[in-house]
């Protein structure tokens, strides 16, 4: 069966468009140090991220103190710390700018859906991606269940007035692939992000790309 023509691409943020792990790690390690808990490596944080800030904090805490009050207190401290230094080391992955230029040149419409808190998702979009026309940008909001629930993807499809089957959904995690499948979008896994490619494949990635510009080839074939 022929794949429906691509009219839009919905991107995950952290680990897909932006490498943000150093700033996330620095902020949360500072909270842990203040509390007398051990820090984690960047590789640890790559396995922690992807399911929202509360889950990130819970995973970083020692298991013996992962109770609600501690998670809530550390989450507040983390948001404060990250809010002061969210764009120190974060950067676009190599090739992302060329990819976005290519999509715009082809008339492909752009959107972003992240499990990052909405405030920071919008900040990152405005700071790093203002030169590209992202028409819908959503992070985690109270009225939008976090991925892999497809509600955010459906809202984006509605905002753009494009049926889900005409979207590519690009992300670096199994959560992203599950979201795409649940929303009826084509799941595209990226190998440069924070999760192993085996996770992408087992979660249902229809395509795996190793460089950003490889997405243009998929768009051109659709």
Phi, psi and omega in degrees: 000134181291143178284137179301149179300138179278126177242343183206156175232128174255123182254141159290167182255285185293125179086355180240299175267318185240140169267101187250001193295328181294318179290321176298315181296316181298317181293314184285325176296326176296320177296315180299317180298318179299327181271356180081021179258154182289149178279176178234159178279168176299322178297322176300314182294329177298330177274342181276326189282164171118345183237026176101161186294321181296318178293321177302311181297315181300318180293328182283335181286148172302143186304326184292343182243019182277052175260166191302315184296319180292316179300316181297315181295316181289330177296318177297315180295321178296316179298321178295314182294316180292324179297335178273343187209052183272349185230034180279307182248348183296143185203155174295142172294149179302130178096348182294317180300316179297319178300311182296320175302316181296321178294316179298317179300330180272359180078017179279132182272150191242143176214166183219133178223119185230154169273000173295146176310141187305318181306313183284329176299314179294319177302314180296318180298316181290324184282316188260340190233022184295338182278356178242145188276073173287115188274339178217127180226118180228133166253198182286124178232157181299325183266007175234107178303144183290156175304144016272008172302133185278004186303317180296320178295320177295322179296319179297316178301319178293318179301319183274347181068034181235133180297144183306326183294348178261010176258142159264138177245117189248124180203175185249008186225164174299326177302317179294318180295320178296320178299312181301312182297318180294330181271353183079022177260162180278120183277124179241118179264138178254138185272351184270000186274211190264350184246151179292151183296333178298325178294319179297315183294316182291335180274356172107020178303128178280327176225151170237132179241143183256348175221148181304318185291345175297338177295328180297327178294322178293316179300317183291333179277338185287000000 
